[in-house]
Amino acid sequence: MKNWFKNFKQDIYHEIWGERVEHPVIKRSIAFTIDYLITASLTVGLLLFLEFVKFGSEEISVLTNVMVALTYFSLLNSKFCHGQTIGKLITNIQTVDNHSRLLRVDKSLLRSIPPALLTISHPLLYYLFFVNETLFHLATGIMFILTSSSLYFLIATKSRQTFQDLIVGTQIINKGDSVIVTTKFDSTVILVYIIGITLMLIYLYAL
């Protein structure tokens, strides 16, 4: 935990100036932004088609968003596409396991659930807002936890692994690199996050 933010800043500095880092953060952020725009475009196109054939509804809209996002991230992050979504292909990074091996589809699917949910958060929350207030608040809390945990563990871990990376045993590296990571859960890092997220949720929902 010591000097974790300092190490993060150093990695960002080195990446900005073109130095090769084992776990790029800027490239990863750019890749996710590109993938988000692509999945959004795919979903809009599919929804317009469903509307055209008179098969559109709010439930189908949400389900379509989920299926498109999960399929996109699961297949492209797996070994079938060399661990590269279109965003990762453009930024020349890839998703691999802790031993730099490409992922099976089932492992890629598990890892893809959080980013897929984040990419469809807007239509999902919009739908729940009008359908069920309790589910809306629950989903909002879950999305907040997914977002905060991804950002927090990305900064707090030397291997720049998000929470889902730590759970599934995956990492993001430059394409062609071979990096071995020993996943270790730092109790201090986890405790700080739990305390922080608990206080934030109490502030959001109880005050």
C-alpha positions, 0 to 999 in steps of 0.5 A: 500500500505504501507509495501506491499513488506515487508509483501510479503517477510514475507509470502514467508519466513514463507512458506519456513520454513513450516509455514502455510500461508492463501494464499501460493505463492510458492505452487501456483507458483509450481502448475502453472508450473506443469499445464503449462507443462501438458497443453503443453504436452496435446496440443502437443499430440493432435496436433501430432494426428491432423497431423497424420490424415492430419488435421493440420494447423497453425490456428487449432494449435492455436485454439487447444492450446486455447481450451485445456488450457481453458478446463483444467483450467475451469473444474479443477478449478471448483467445479467438481474437488474441485477447484484443477488442477493437479498442485494444487492437488500435492501442496494441494491448491485449487481455491475458491471464497472469501467465500471459496466456490467452483466455478461454471464452468462459474465463473471458466471460467472467471477466467481461461482466463488470465492463459489460454492465458499465457500458449498458448502465445508462439504458439499464438505469433509465429503464429501472427508474420508471419501472421499480424505484427500489431496483433502480437504487440497488442498480445505481449502488452496484454500478457505483461499486463496479466503477469505484472498485475498477478505478481504485484497484487499478491505481492501488495495485502494482500490476494495474489489475482491476477487481475483476482482474484480481478475481479471475486472474487476468491482466492487460499488457502490451501485445507481444509482452510476457509478464508473470503476475502473482495475484496477491490480495493486500488486506490493507488495500481491501480494507481501505476500499471497504471503509471508503465505499461504505462511507460513500454509500451511507452518504448517498443513501442514508443522509 
